[in-house]
Structure formats: C-alpha cells, structure tokens
Amino acid sequence: MSEHFPLPTQNPDVLNFLRNRRSNLAKAMEGPGPNQQTLARILEIGTRVPDHRKLPPWRLTVYQGDARHEIGQAIAAAYREDHPDHPEDRQQFEADRFLRAPIVIAVISAPVDCMRGTPVWEQQLSAGAVCFNLCLAAQASGFGAQWLTEWYAYDPRINAHMNMADGEQIAGFVYIGTPSQGSLPRTRPALTDVVSFA
C-alpha cells in the first residue's frame, strides 16, 4: 500500500517566516556555520523541490574549510589573468570570496538529456528552486543565507576548476553562516504592478 503525506493544514508560523524572510549579506556573515548534522538536514530540505519526472537536473558541491581557500585561489588567478594591472588588495579580495561564510554551496544546473520531453528551461528552474530552498532551510535552522552568482559563476576557467560538464551552469552559490547584523527591510513591488487576474 502506497504511503501518503498528510493533507496541507494552516501553519501561521511558516507563513510569518515566509512573509518576513530577507536575505542576509554574505559579507556580514561569520562563524559558526551549521554542524554536519544540521547541514545534512539543510541539504535534504534544499533538494526537496519540483524536478519534473524525478530527474533530478542539478547537483551540489559543498565548500567548507580549506576547500574555500582552494577555489578562492582559482578565482584570484582568473581575475589576475584578466586584470594584471589591478592592485594586489583587489586580487586578495577575489581570493577571499568564499571566505565570507563558513559554508558555501554551489548549486549546479545539470539538465538531463532525456527522451521524456522535459524542457531544459524547466530543469533550470528546478535548480533555481534548490537555491532558494537551501536559503529557506538555512534560515529556518537559525543561520543566515544569501544566494549569489557574481562574475566567476559564468567564467569557463572556474567552471573547469569545478569539473563542470558541457551544458552545466552555476545556478547560484548559497552562502551560509551566522549573520553579524540583522537584515534591513527593502521596498517590495506593489502587487497591483506585478499581478493581474485573467
């Protein structure tokens, strides 16, 4: 007999959390990050997204500890190659990109070339959903989170360093840590400007 999840019920706490959610700046994060048990839960929840026919069309790489330094050196080398005249402190800034938070999760869109008719665009949207779900899971676990891309997400040298295959793209880097300051409110679009009813 197949197992069914319970039907949805009202959950005011979740609604309030979603209504007030705001990204935390990666540059304002510090340690500690989640322990391995909490990180595993964040990853489990993060990958619980619509993925059309159970493909799943994405994969994740977790950077923590020395791995953040290693990819930082690759980022700095690529930047130095393109901007050899820029000052050393700017090159160091690039090398320190992944040191802004204790944990950085790369979400890689990896569309599946299947014969079952799932458009690549829909598979890419699924990878975006993973990015946001990771942010929600991290913040619901008591940590700060920010979803970023920045220039190196689109750089073929960094993509090669990350062993990405042809057709794969960075959907985002999710920075997770303890925020050193609260999030500031921001202006949201008026619903009348972005919502219409057919």
Secondary structure, 3 states (H helix, E strand, C coil): CCCCCCCCCCCHHHHHHHHHCCCCCHHHEECCCCCHHHHHHHHHHHCCCCCCCCCCCEEEEEEECHHHHHHHHHHHHHHHHHCCCCCHHHHHHHHCHHHHCCEEEEEEECCCCCCCCCCHHHHHHHHHHHHHHHHHHHHHCCCEEEEECCHHHHCHHHHHHCCCCCCCEEEEEEEEEEECCCCCCCCCCCHHHHCCCC
